[in-house]
Amino acid sequence: MCKKENLSGINYRIRKNASIGESEAEFDSLFLTTCFTETGDLETLIDCSSPHRIIVGRTGTGKSALIYKINQEEENVIEIKPEALSLNYLANSDIIPLLEKAGIKLDIFYTLLWRHVFTVELLKKKFKLTNEDNTKNWANSLLSILKAKDKAKERALSYLRDWGNKFWQETEYRVKEITQKLEENINTDIGVTSEDLKLVLQSGSKASEEKKYEVKHKVQKVINSIQIKELSDVLTFLADEVFTDPQKKYYILIDKLDENWVEDNLRLRLIRALIETIKTFRCVPNVKIIIALRLDLIQRVFEKTKDGSFQEDKYQSLFLYLRWSKSNLVELLDKRIGQLVSEQYTSKSIKHKDLFPNLINKTEFIDYLLTRTFYRPRDIITFVNECLKLSEGKGYVHVEAIRKAEIEYSAQRIDSLTFEWFNHYPDLEKYLTLIERMNSKFKLNTITKEKIDSFALTYAVEEGPHSSDPVMRAAYAYLDGGISQHKFIITLTIALYNIGIFGIKPDSFTGILWSYLDTRPPTEGQIKPTSSVFVHPMVWSRLGIITDN
């Protein structure tokens, strides 16, 4: 469809390197400042009375943008960067890895660690504790004014007395001091050195099982008793004596927990303890700890750390699941296009309809665009930026540029999905070959035995039965005769559904299910050989999917 080269009366040309922002929030400050789209989530997060404290969403849904906006707009904000906490100190400790391998539960210790870090950071922010002298003066002044009225208050004051003089130190210092305190307590209370402890607990030790059990029991007792009561009383103290002004809210923000700030198994346990700590801190009404977690990461945390007493339901009220509506995404797109044009030409409101064709394949442009996304801002920004790149010097984006941009966009999105889901499905790229050049809609029984056999012989034999990828394990089990062809297809289907590549219509009575729209996947029993799957348009170009058009 032809359009005038004149954009709403403006002699506009798309310049080289034009974009509607960066796909990652930390590099997108200009557009986030001027074009932030409020979906109601920001208002919920800054409300300290709201239980929602854990932002949960897939990559690119706006978790970091919300963290950025709170940091920008609220007055009393403490931002903690995981990589700055020196949590590798735990992994390199003489005792912590040893205790983990021996099966000793350290969850209480990890929770204590977070409580201590948050308590100190809040007091440091509230009373401007920036150096050793003013921290000592503050501690002495506070302790002289406050008198212990009961045992709980006495324990809280004892905690402040013991630790208060060090509050001015950097955040990473907290991790080291608490870890060192635990090591000292274990050595003192059990009466053995770290080296002696290693001789008893390390694998291959010649110590008797009775001796190992005795030492483990003593260590667990030390861990379970370490200052937990004092810190619980400190939280009450913070609520009753310190953060009492409802007009002065304090926020602790943590993002980037999905990055490699510490060894993976330890990271999962620390995040689980962090969630427990956030729940506990709700007793301090004018303080809110807000963290951002990728959906697949929170699933891994619960999967790997759950125990007999674990109940996922008790955490649900903390979660704020990010969901974008069509109207929200259109608003975001129009704001960013308006910002792009206004930088060069005018303050006049310019929207996507002024810059893009009305129709593509008889489909409105905005619907064509959104169906090639997971309804998240990052996908839209990436696709539109590719379109702009191919429209340099023009007054609007032609249909041909959109089609060419889709080729690169589709390839980028598969690369992104491979990275996003690597911990769950590290061999994703290999089994995408099973659906290359398939129809955009097909029944599962059209995935032939020959195709599955070829795939399994090519990849699964090399991977073996202990592959970290569930699809590869299933392929090996299928070759070995342990599972049926349909059982393998179920495993493959669930993986591609979780990632977002497959939508599933289990039967004629059920609509199409997409993981980015529906929180619960179909059960294995719902996935039948006659069930229809729909390949997401995002990957059509890259996988050569056959469509009606």
C-alpha positions as CSV (number, residue, x, y, z in Angstrom):
1,M,0.0,0.0,0.0
2,C,1.3,3.4,-1.0
3,K,1.6,6.3,1.4
4,K,2.6,9.9,1.0
5,E,6.3,10.6,1.7
6,N,5.1,13.5,3.8
7,L,4.4,12.4,7.4
8,S,1.3,14.2,8.8
9,G,2.5,17.4,7.2
10,I,6.1,17.0,8.4
11,N,8.9,16.6,5.9
12,Y,10.2,13.6,7.9
13,R,12.9,11.2,6.9
14,I,14.0,8.2,8.9
15,R,17.6,8.8,9.8
16,K,20.4,6.3,10.0
17,N,20.5,4.3,13.3
18,A,17.0,5.6,14.2
19,S,15.4,3.5,16.9
20,I,12.5,3.5,19.4
21,G,14.8,2.6,22.3
22,E,17.0,-0.2,23.6
23,S,15.7,-3.7,24.2
24,E,17.4,-3.8,27.7
25,A,16.1,-1.4,30.3
26,E,19.5,-0.4,31.7
27,F,20.5,1.1,28.4
28,D,17.1,2.7,27.7
29,S,16.9,5.5,30.2
30,L,15.9,8.2,27.7
31,F,12.8,6.4,26.4
32,L,12.0,5.0,29.9
33,T,12.0,8.5,31.3
34,T,9.8,10.0,28.6
35,C,7.7,7.1,27.3
36,F,7.1,4.9,30.3
37,T,3.7,3.1,30.0
38,E,1.9,2.6,33.3
39,T,-0.1,-0.6,33.2
40,G,-1.0,-0.4,36.9
41,D,2.0,-2.4,38.0
42,L,4.1,0.5,39.1
43,E,1.3,1.9,41.3
44,T,0.9,-1.6,42.9
45,L,4.6,-1.9,43.6
46,I,5.0,1.5,45.3
47,D,2.0,0.8,47.5
48,C,3.6,-0.6,50.7
49,S,0.3,-2.0,51.8
50,S,0.1,-4.2,48.7
51,P,1.5,-7.7,49.2
52,H,3.1,-7.8,45.7
53,R,6.9,-7.6,46.1
54,I,8.3,-10.0,43.6
55,I,8.1,-9.0,39.9
56,V,7.7,-12.1,37.9
57,G,7.9,-12.2,34.1
58,R,9.6,-13.6,31.1
59,T,12.7,-11.9,29.6
60,G,11.7,-8.6,28.1
61,T,8.4,-8.0,29.9
62,G,9.5,-4.9,31.7
63,K,10.8,-6.1,35.1
64,S,13.9,-4.0,35.0
65,A,11.9,-1.0,33.6
66,L,9.7,-1.1,36.8
67,I,12.8,-1.3,39.0
68,Y,14.3,1.7,37.1
69,K,11.1,3.7,37.4
70,I,10.8,3.2,41.2
71,N,14.5,4.1,41.6
72,Q,13.9,7.3,39.6
73,E,10.7,8.5,41.2
74,E,10.8,7.5,44.9
75,E,12.9,9.3,47.4
76,N,14.2,6.7,49.8
77,V,15.5,3.9,47.6
78,I,18.3,1.4,48.3
79,E,19.4,-0.5,45.2
80,I,21.4,-3.7,45.9
81,K,23.3,-5.3,43.1
82,P,23.8,-9.0,43.6
83,E,27.3,-9.0,42.1
84,A,28.3,-6.3,44.7
85,L,27.5,-8.5,47.6
86,S,30.6,-10.7,47.3
87,L,28.4,-13.8,47.8
88,N,31.2,-15.8,46.1
89,Y,32.7,-15.5,49.6
90,L,30.2,-18.1,50.7
91,A,31.3,-20.5,47.9
92,N,34.9,-20.0,48.7
93,S,34.4,-20.3,52.5
94,D,36.3,-23.1,54.3
95,I,33.0,-24.4,55.8
96,I,29.9,-23.5,53.8
97,P,30.5,-25.8,50.7
98,L,31.5,-28.6,53.0
99,L,28.3,-28.3,55.0
100,E,26.2,-28.2,51.8
101,K,27.8,-31.4,50.5
102,A,27.2,-33.0,53.9
103,G,23.5,-32.4,53.6
104,I,23.3,-29.9,56.5
105,K,20.5,-27.4,55.9
106,L,21.8,-23.8,55.6
107,D,18.5,-22.2,54.7
108,I,18.2,-20.5,58.1
109,F,21.7,-19.1,57.8
110,Y,21.0,-17.8,54.3
111,T,17.8,-16.2,55.6
112,L,19.7,-14.6,58.5
113,L,22.2,-13.3,56.0
114,W,19.6,-11.4,54.0
115,R,17.9,-10.1,57.1
116,H,21.1,-8.8,58.4
117,V,22.0,-7.1,55.0
118,F,18.6,-5.5,54.8
119,T,18.4,-4.4,58.4
120,V,21.8,-2.7,58.2
121,E,21.1,-1.1,54.8
122,L,17.8,0.4,56.0
123,L,19.4,1.8,59.2
124,K,22.3,3.1,57.2
125,K,20.0,4.9,54.8
126,K,17.6,6.2,57.4
127,F,20.3,7.7,59.7
128,K,22.8,8.6,57.0
129,L,25.6,6.3,58.4
130,T,28.4,7.1,56.0
131,N,31.5,6.7,58.1
132,E,32.8,5.1,61.3
133,D,32.6,8.2,63.5
134,N,29.0,9.2,62.8
135,T,28.0,5.5,63.1
136,K,29.5,5.2,66.5
137,N,27.8,8.5,67.6
138,W,24.5,7.2,66.3
139,A,24.8,3.9,68.0
140,N,25.7,5.4,71.4
141,S,22.9,8.0,71.1
142,L,20.3,5.4,70.2
143,L,21.3,3.0,72.9
144,S,21.2,5.7,75.5
145,I,17.8,6.9,74.5
146,L,16.1,3.6,74.1
147,K,15.7,1.6,77.2
148,A,14.8,-2.1,77.1
149,K,11.3,-2.4,78.2
150,D,11.1,-6.2,77.7
151,K,13.2,-9.1,76.7
152,A,12.4,-8.7,73.0
153,K,13.5,-5.1,73.1
154,E,16.6,-6.1,75.0
155,R,17.6,-8.6,72.4
156,A,17.1,-6.1,69.6
157,L,19.3,-3.6,71.4
158,S,21.9,-6.3,72.0
159,Y,22.0,-6.9,68.3
160,L,22.5,-3.2,67.6
161,R,25.1,-3.0,70.2
162,D,27.0,-6.0,68.8
163,W,26.9,-5.0,65.1
164,G,26.1,-1.2,65.1
165,N,29.6,0.1,64.9
166,K,30.1,-1.6,61.6
167,F,27.0,-0.4,59.8
168,W,28.8,2.2,57.8
169,Q,30.8,-0.4,55.9
170,E,30.0,-1.4,52.3
171,T,27.2,-3.9,51.7
172,E,29.6,-6.7,50.8
173,Y,31.1,-6.5,54.3
174,R,27.9,-7.8,55.8
175,V,28.2,-11.1,53.9
176,K,31.7,-11.6,55.2
177,E,31.1,-10.7,58.8
178,I,28.0,-13.0,59.1
179,T,29.8,-15.9,57.4
180,Q,32.8,-15.5,59.6
181,K,30.6,-15.3,62.7
182,L,29.0,-18.6,61.7
183,E,32.4,-20.3,61.2
184,E,33.6,-19.0,64.6
185,N,30.4,-20.2,66.3
186,I,30.8,-23.7,64.7
187,N,34.4,-24.0,65.7
188,T,33.8,-22.7,69.2
189,D,30.5,-24.6,70.1
190,I,31.6,-27.9,68.6
191,G,35.2,-27.6,69.8
192,V,36.9,-28.5,66.5
193,T,38.8,-26.5,63.9
194,S,37.7,-26.1,60.3
195,E,40.3,-28.7,59.3
196,D,39.1,-31.2,61.8
197,L,35.5,-30.6,60.5
198,K,36.7,-31.4,57.0
199,L,38.3,-34.7,58.1
200,V,34.9,-35.8,59.6
201,L,32.4,-34.5,57.0
202,Q,34.2,-34.7,53.6
203,S,33.3,-37.5,51.2
204,G,35.5,-40.6,51.8
205,S,36.1,-39.8,55.4
206,K,37.1,-42.7,57.6
207,A,35.1,-41.3,60.5
208,S,32.3,-43.7,61.7
209,E,28.7,-43.0,60.7
210,E,27.9,-42.4,64.4
211,K,30.6,-39.7,64.6
212,K,29.5,-38.1,61.4
213,Y,25.9,-38.0,62.6
214,E,27.0,-36.5,65.9
215,V,29.0,-33.7,64.2
216,K,26.2,-33.0,61.7
217,H,23.6,-32.8,64.5
218,K,25.8,-30.3,66.5
219,V,26.5,-28.2,63.4
220,Q,22.8,-28.1,62.5
221,K,22.0,-27.0,66.1
222,V,24.5,-24.1,65.9
223,I,23.1,-23.0,62.6
224,N,19.5,-23.2,63.8
225,S,20.2,-21.0,66.8
226,I,22.5,-18.3,65.4
227,Q,20.9,-15.0,66.3
228,I,17.5,-15.8,64.7
229,K,15.6,-14.6,67.7
230,E,17.6,-11.4,68.0
231,L,16.9,-10.5,64.3
232,S,13.2,-11.3,64.6
233,D,13.1,-8.8,67.5
234,V,15.0,-6.3,65.4
235,L,12.3,-6.4,62.7
236,T,9.7,-5.6,65.4
237,F,12.0,-2.8,66.6
238,L,12.2,-1.4,63.0
239,A,8.5,-1.5,62.7
240,D,7.7,0.0,66.1
241,E,10.5,2.4,66.7
242,V,12.2,3.4,63.5
243,F,10.1,3.2,60.3
244,T,6.9,4.6,61.8
245,D,6.2,7.5,59.5
246,P,3.7,6.4,56.7
247,Q,4.7,9.5,54.7
248,K,8.3,8.2,54.4
249,K,8.4,5.0,52.5
250,Y,11.7,3.0,52.1
251,Y,12.3,0.7,49.2
252,I,15.0,-2.0,48.7
253,L,15.4,-3.0,45.1
254,I,17.2,-6.0,43.7
255,D,17.4,-6.8,40.0
256,K,19.6,-9.1,37.8
257,L,19.2,-12.1,40.0
258,D,19.2,-14.3,36.9
259,E,22.8,-13.4,36.1
260,N,25.8,-15.4,37.2
261,W,26.6,-13.5,40.5
262,V,27.3,-16.7,42.3
263,E,27.6,-20.5,41.6
264,D,24.2,-21.8,40.4
265,N,23.1,-24.2,43.2
266,L,24.1,-21.7,45.8
267,R,22.3,-19.0,43.8
268,L,19.0,-21.0,43.9
269,R,19.2,-21.5,47.6
270,L,20.0,-17.8,48.2
271,I,17.0,-16.7,46.1
272,R,14.8,-19.1,48.0
273,A,16.0,-17.6,51.3
274,L,15.6,-14.1,49.8
275,I,11.9,-14.9,49.1
276,E,11.4,-16.1,52.7
277,T,13.1,-12.9,53.9
278,I,10.9,-10.6,51.8
279,K,7.8,-12.4,53.3
280,T,9.1,-11.9,56.8
281,F,9.9,-8.1,56.2
282,R,6.2,-7.5,55.6
283,C,5.9,-6.9,59.3
284,V,7.7,-3.5,58.7
285,P,4.8,-1.6,57.2
286,N,6.6,1.4,55.7
287,V,9.4,-0.7,54.1
288,K,9.1,-2.7,50.9
289,I,11.7,-5.1,49.5
290,I,11.1,-5.4,45.7
291,I,12.9,-7.9,43.5
292,A,12.6,-8.9,39.9
293,L,12.7,-12.6,38.9
294,R,12.4,-14.3,35.5
295,L,9.6,-16.8,35.4
296,D,11.8,-19.7,34.4
297,L,14.2,-18.9,37.3
298,I,11.5,-18.8,40.0
299,Q,10.3,-22.2,38.6
300,R,13.8,-23.6,39.0
301,V,14.2,-22.2,42.5
302,F,11.1,-23.9,43.7
303,E,11.8,-27.1,41.8
304,K,15.4,-27.5,43.1
305,T,14.9,-26.2,46.7
306,K,11.5,-27.5,47.8
307,D,11.4,-29.9,50.8
308,G,8.7,-31.8,52.6
309,S,7.2,-28.6,54.2
310,F,7.2,-26.6,51.0
311,Q,3.9,-25.0,49.9
312,E,4.2,-22.8,46.8
313,D,0.7,-21.3,47.5
314,K,1.9,-19.4,50.5
315,Y,4.2,-17.3,48.3
316,Q,1.6,-16.5,45.6
317,S,0.4,-13.2,47.2
318,L,4.0,-11.9,46.9
319,F,4.1,-12.3,43.1
320,L,3.2,-9.7,40.6
321,Y,3.0,-11.4,37.2
322,L,3.6,-9.0,34.3
323,R,0.9,-9.2,31.6
324,W,0.6,-6.8,28.7
325,S,-2.6,-6.0,26.9
326,K,-2.9,-5.0,23.3
327,S,-3.9,-1.5,24.3
328,N,-0.9,-1.2,26.7
329,L,1.5,-2.3,23.9
330,V,0.0,0.1,21.4
331,E,0.4,2.9,23.8
332,L,4.0,2.0,24.4
333,L,4.7,1.8,20.7
334,D,3.0,5.1,19.9
335,K,4.8,6.9,22.7
336,R,8.2,5.7,21.5
337,I,7.5,6.6,17.9
338,G,6.3,10.0,19.0
339,Q,9.6,10.5,20.9
340,L,11.6,9.4,18.0
341,V,10.0,11.9,15.6
342,S,9.9,14.7,18.1
343,E,13.7,14.5,18.6
344,Q,14.1,15.7,15.1
345,Y,11.0,17.6,14.1
346,T,8.0,18.4,16.2
347,S,6.1,18.0,19.4
348,K,3.1,17.0,17.4
349,S,1.7,13.6,18.3
350,I,2.8,11.0,15.8
351,K,1.7,7.4,16.1
352,H,2.5,4.0,14.5
353,K,-0.3,4.5,12.0
354,D,1.5,7.5,10.6
355,L,4.8,5.6,10.1
356,F,3.7,2.1,9.1
357,P,1.4,0.7,6.4
358,N,-2.2,0.0,7.3
359,L,-2.3,-3.6,6.1
360,I,0.0,-6.5,5.6
361,N,-1.5,-9.6,4.0
362,K,-5.0,-8.1,4.6
363,T,-4.1,-7.9,8.4
364,E,-3.8,-4.6,10.2
365,F,-0.1,-3.8,10.8
366,I,-0.5,-3.7,14.6
367,D,-2.0,-7.2,14.7
368,Y,0.6,-8.5,12.3
369,L,3.3,-7.1,14.6
370,L,1.7,-8.3,17.9
371,T,1.1,-11.9,16.6
372,R,4.9,-12.1,16.1
373,T,5.6,-11.3,19.7
374,F,5.0,-12.8,23.1
375,Y,3.1,-9.7,24.0
376,R,6.2,-8.1,25.6
377,P,7.9,-4.7,25.0
378,R,11.3,-6.2,24.0
379,D,9.9,-8.0,21.0
380,I,8.1,-4.9,19.7
381,I,11.1,-2.7,20.2
382,T,13.4,-5.2,18.4
383,F,11.1,-5.8,15.5
384,V,10.4,-2.1,14.9
385,N,14.0,-1.2,15.2
386,E,14.8,-3.7,12.4
387,C,12.1,-2.1,10.3
388,L,13.6,1.4,10.9
389,K,17.1,0.1,10.0
390,L,15.8,-0.9,6.6
391,S,13.9,2.3,6.0
392,E,16.8,4.8,6.2
393,G,16.1,8.0,4.3
394,K,12.4,7.2,3.7
395,G,9.4,9.0,5.1
396,Y,7.7,5.9,6.3
397,V,8.2,2.1,6.6
398,H,7.3,0.1,3.4
399,V,5.8,-3.4,3.5
400,E,8.9,-4.7,1.8
401,A,11.1,-3.4,4.7
402,I,8.8,-5.1,7.2
403,R,9.1,-8.5,5.4
404,K,12.9,-8.2,5.3
405,A,13.1,-7.1,8.9
406,E,11.1,-10.1,10.0
407,I,13.8,-12.5,8.6
408,E,16.5,-10.9,10.9
409,Y,14.0,-10.5,13.8
410,S,13.0,-14.2,13.7
411,A,16.6,-15.3,13.8
412,Q,17.3,-13.0,16.7
413,R,14.3,-14.2,18.7
414,I,15.4,-17.8,18.4
415,D,18.9,-16.9,19.6
416,S,17.2,-15.0,22.5
417,L,15.0,-18.0,23.4
418,T,18.0,-20.4,23.3
419,F,19.8,-18.2,25.8
420,E,16.7,-17.5,28.0
421,W,15.9,-21.2,28.4
422,F,19.4,-22.6,28.4
423,N,19.2,-23.9,32.0
424,H,16.1,-25.8,31.2
425,Y,16.6,-26.8,27.6
426,P,20.2,-26.5,26.7
427,D,19.8,-28.4,23.4
428,L,16.8,-26.4,22.1
429,E,18.5,-25.5,18.8
430,K,19.0,-29.2,18.0
431,Y,15.4,-30.3,18.4
432,L,14.0,-27.3,16.6
433,T,15.2,-29.2,13.5
434,L,12.2,-31.6,14.2
435,I,9.7,-28.8,13.2
436,E,11.7,-27.1,10.4
437,R,9.5,-26.7,7.3
438,M,6.4,-28.0,9.1
439,N,3.0,-26.4,8.6
440,S,2.1,-23.5,10.9
441,K,-0.7,-25.8,12.2
442,F,-0.4,-29.5,12.4
443,K,-1.5,-32.6,14.4
444,L,1.1,-34.2,16.6
445,N,0.8,-37.5,14.8
446,T,2.3,-36.0,11.7
447,I,5.7,-35.9,13.3
448,T,6.9,-39.1,11.7
449,K,8.7,-42.0,13.2
450,E,11.5,-41.6,10.6
451,K,12.0,-38.0,11.6
452,I,12.2,-38.9,15.3
453,D,14.5,-41.9,14.7
454,S,16.9,-39.7,12.6
455,F,16.9,-37.0,15.3
456,A,17.5,-39.4,18.2
457,L,20.3,-41.3,16.3
458,T,22.0,-38.0,15.4
459,Y,21.9,-36.3,18.8
460,A,20.6,-38.4,21.7
461,V,23.1,-41.3,21.4
462,E,25.9,-38.8,21.9
463,E,24.1,-37.0,24.8
464,G,23.3,-40.3,26.6
465,P,20.7,-41.1,29.3
466,H,21.9,-38.5,31.7
467,S,21.6,-35.4,29.5
468,S,20.6,-32.2,31.3
469,D,18.0,-31.6,28.6
470,P,14.7,-33.5,29.2
471,V,14.0,-33.7,25.5
472,M,17.3,-35.4,24.9
473,R,16.8,-37.8,27.8
474,A,13.4,-38.7,26.3
475,A,14.9,-39.2,22.9
476,Y,17.5,-41.6,24.3
477,A,14.8,-43.4,26.3
478,Y,12.8,-43.8,23.1
479,L,15.7,-45.3,21.2
480,D,16.4,-47.6,24.2
481,G,12.8,-48.8,24.1
482,G,12.0,-47.3,27.5
483,I,9.2,-45.0,26.2
484,S,6.8,-44.8,23.3
485,Q,7.0,-42.5,20.3
486,H,4.1,-40.6,21.6
487,K,5.7,-40.2,25.1
488,F,8.7,-38.6,23.4
489,I,6.4,-36.3,21.4
490,I,4.6,-35.2,24.6
491,T,8.0,-34.3,26.2
492,L,9.0,-32.3,23.1
493,T,5.6,-30.6,22.9
494,I,5.6,-29.5,26.6
495,A,9.2,-28.1,26.1
496,L,8.2,-26.1,23.1
497,Y,5.0,-25.0,24.8
498,N,6.9,-23.8,27.8
499,I,9.3,-21.8,25.6
500,G,6.4,-20.3,23.7
501,I,7.2,-21.8,20.3
502,F,4.1,-24.1,20.4
503,G,0.5,-23.2,21.1
504,I,-1.6,-26.2,21.8
505,K,-5.2,-27.0,21.1
506,P,-5.7,-30.3,23.1
507,D,-9.2,-31.0,21.7
508,S,-12.1,-29.5,19.9
509,F,-13.6,-28.1,23.2
510,T,-10.5,-26.2,24.3
511,G,-9.1,-23.0,22.9
512,I,-5.4,-22.6,21.8
513,L,-3.1,-22.5,24.9
514,W,0.0,-20.3,24.8
515,S,2.5,-20.3,27.7
516,Y,2.9,-16.5,27.7
517,L,-0.9,-16.1,28.1
518,D,-1.8,-19.1,30.2
519,T,0.0,-19.8,33.5
520,R,-0.8,-23.6,33.6
521,P,0.4,-25.9,30.9
522,P,-1.8,-28.7,29.5
523,T,-1.3,-32.0,31.3
524,E,0.3,-35.0,29.6
525,G,-3.1,-36.6,29.4
526,Q,-4.5,-33.7,27.4
527,I,-1.8,-34.0,24.8
528,K,-3.0,-36.7,22.3
529,P,-1.7,-37.8,18.9
530,T,-4.7,-35.9,17.4
531,S,-4.0,-32.7,19.3
532,S,-3.2,-29.7,17.1
533,V,-0.2,-27.5,17.7
534,F,0.4,-24.0,16.3
535,V,3.9,-22.8,15.6
536,H,4.3,-19.3,16.8
537,P,4.6,-16.7,14.0
538,M,7.7,-15.3,15.7
539,V,9.8,-18.3,14.5
540,W,8.1,-18.9,11.1
541,S,10.8,-17.1,9.0
542,R,13.8,-18.7,10.8
543,L,12.4,-22.2,10.7
544,G,10.9,-22.0,7.2
545,I,7.4,-22.8,8.5
546,I,4.8,-23.3,5.7
547,T,1.8,-20.9,6.0
548,D,-1.3,-20.3,4.0
549,N,0.3,-17.1,2.7
